[in-house]
Amino acid sequence: MTREHDELVRTVFAVDEPCAAVVMAELLRSGRLAPAVAVEFVARAWDATPWPMAVLPRERWVALFRAAGYTHEFEPAAAPEEPLWLFRGSDEAGAEGMCWTSNLDVALWFAARFDEGWVWRARVEPWRLLAFMAETYEDQHVIDTTDLVLEVVAGPGDVAAVDVDALTDRLDALVERRHLAGVP
């Protein structure tokens, strides 16, 4: 029966990543999500879904990531052993979103996309770290934000004063330096 579930996830994932996340969440809820499938697809489903938390609530994503174990660039890995200081840029409603970055400029860039953007910082304990993906310049850490203590770094007035073009140029230069250095 597990083989059938594995194939179901693979088939759905090939067509619709957000739907695959829902299928995996249901298999997890019913105790039928194979660990190998979780490792292979949870982080990929998250990454391929434009608004993952619109597809599943935080609690279900956290459960899926926990079933998969920590992944680094979509591969099983040991989670960092020390806490990380991470940033998040969003509107106020998105403060507890699960995508965080180690790059303050990235958080500012995300916050600037909102009329009332905010940037938060948090000390993230290793047990909260679920996955890491170093797409371009994002350095995206997916974390469990349940009861996470947030510190405001920049409010709407600060974010509105950011020169988004200069910020984008800095981030583009970072991508170019990584590309020239052979870093994905």
C-alpha positions in Angstrom: 0.0 0.0 0.0 2.9 2.4 0.7 4.2 1.9 -2.9 0.8 3.1 -4.2 0.9 6.2 -1.9 4.5 6.9 -3.1 3.5 6.7 -6.7 0.4 8.9 -6.0 2.6 11.7 -4.6 5.1 11.4 -7.5 2.3 11.6 -10.0 0.5 14.5 -8.4 3.8 16.3 -7.8 4.7 16.1 -11.5 1.4 17.9 -12.3 0.7 20.2 -9.4 3.0 20.8 -6.5 0.5 22.6 -4.2 -1.9 19.6 -4.7 1.0 17.2 -3.9 1.5 19.1 -0.6 -2.2 18.5 0.3 -1.9 14.8 -0.6 1.2 14.5 1.5 -0.5 16.2 4.4 -3.4 13.8 4.2 -1.1 10.8 4.0 0.8 12.1 7.0 -2.5 12.6 9.0 -3.5 9.1 8.2 -0.1 7.6 9.1 0.6 6.5 5.5 3.3 9.0 4.4 6.5 7.1 3.6 9.6 8.8 5.1 11.4 8.5 1.7 8.6 10.4 0.0 8.6 13.1 2.7 12.3 13.6 2.3 12.0 13.7 -1.5 9.0 16.0 -1.8 8.2 18.2 1.2 10.8 20.9 0.7 10.3 20.8 -3.1 6.6 21.2 -2.7 7.1 24.1 -0.4 9.6 25.7 -2.8 7.4 25.2 -5.9 4.3 26.7 -4.3 4.1 30.5 -4.7 2.1 30.9 -1.4 2.6 27.7 0.5 0.7 28.8 3.6 -2.3 29.5 1.5 -2.3 25.8 0.6 -1.8 24.4 4.0 -1.7 26.0 7.5 1.6 26.3 9.4 0.9 23.4 11.7 0.5 21.0 8.7 3.6 22.3 7.0 5.6 21.9 10.2 4.3 18.3 10.6 5.3 17.6 7.0 8.8 19.1 7.4 9.2 17.2 10.7 8.3 13.9 8.9 10.9 14.7 6.2 13.6 15.7 8.7 15.9 18.7 8.1 17.0 19.3 4.5 19.7 21.5 3.0 19.2 22.2 -0.7 16.6 19.4 -0.8 18.9 16.8 0.6 18.8 15.3 4.1 21.3 17.0 6.3 22.1 17.7 9.9 20.5 20.9 11.1 22.8 23.7 12.3 23.8 23.1 15.9 23.8 26.8 17.0 20.9 29.3 17.0 20.7 31.6 13.9 19.7 35.2 13.8 17.2 35.4 10.9 15.1 38.2 9.3 11.7 38.3 7.7 10.1 41.1 5.6 6.4 41.1 5.1 3.3 43.0 6.0 2.1 42.8 9.6 -0.2 39.9 8.9 2.7 37.9 7.6 4.9 38.2 10.7 4.6 34.6 11.5 5.4 33.3 8.0 7.8 30.4 7.8 10.3 31.8 5.3 13.2 33.7 6.9 16.6 34.8 5.6 20.0 35.5 7.0 20.3 38.5 4.7 18.8 41.8 6.0 18.7 43.3 2.5 16.5 40.4 1.3 14.1 41.0 4.2 14.0 44.7 3.4 13.3 43.9 -0.3 10.4 41.7 0.6 9.0 44.2 3.1 9.2 47.0 0.4 6.7 45.0 -1.7 4.0 46.0 0.8 2.4 49.3 1.4 3.0 48.8 5.2 6.1 46.6 5.2 7.8 45.4 8.3 11.1 43.7 9.0 11.6 41.4 12.0 14.6 39.6 13.5 14.5 36.5 15.6 17.0 34.2 17.3 16.0 30.8 15.9 16.9 27.8 17.9 18.1 24.7 15.9 15.0 22.7 16.7 12.9 25.3 14.8 14.9 24.9 11.6 13.1 22.8 9.0 14.8 23.3 5.7 17.3 25.6 3.9 17.3 26.6 0.3 19.8 29.0 -1.1 17.9 30.3 -4.2 19.7 33.2 -5.8 20.3 35.5 -2.9 17.4 34.6 -0.6 19.1 32.1 1.7 15.7 30.9 2.6 15.3 29.2 6.0 12.0 27.5 6.5 11.3 27.5 10.2 8.6 26.6 12.8 7.4 30.0 14.0 5.1 28.7 16.7 5.5 31.1 19.7 8.7 32.6 18.1 9.8 35.9 19.8 10.1 38.6 17.1 12.1 41.9 17.3 11.1 44.7 15.0 14.0 45.9 12.9 12.1 48.2 10.6 8.6 49.5 10.6 6.5 50.9 7.7 8.2 54.3 7.8 11.7 52.8 7.7 10.8 50.4 4.9 9.1 53.2 2.9 12.4 55.1 3.0 14.4 52.2 1.5 15.7 52.9 -2.0 14.4 49.7 -3.6 16.3 50.2 -6.9 19.7 50.5 -5.0 18.7 47.5 -2.8 17.8 45.4 -6.0 21.2 46.4 -7.5 23.0 45.2 -4.4 21.1 41.9 -4.5 21.7 41.4 -8.2 25.4 42.0 -7.6 25.4 39.4 -4.9 23.8 36.9 -7.3 26.4 37.8 -10.0 29.3 37.3 -7.5 27.8 33.9 -6.4 27.4 32.9 -10.1 31.0 33.9 -10.9 32.2 32.0 -7.8 30.3 28.9 -8.9 28.0 29.0 -5.9 24.4 28.0 -6.8 
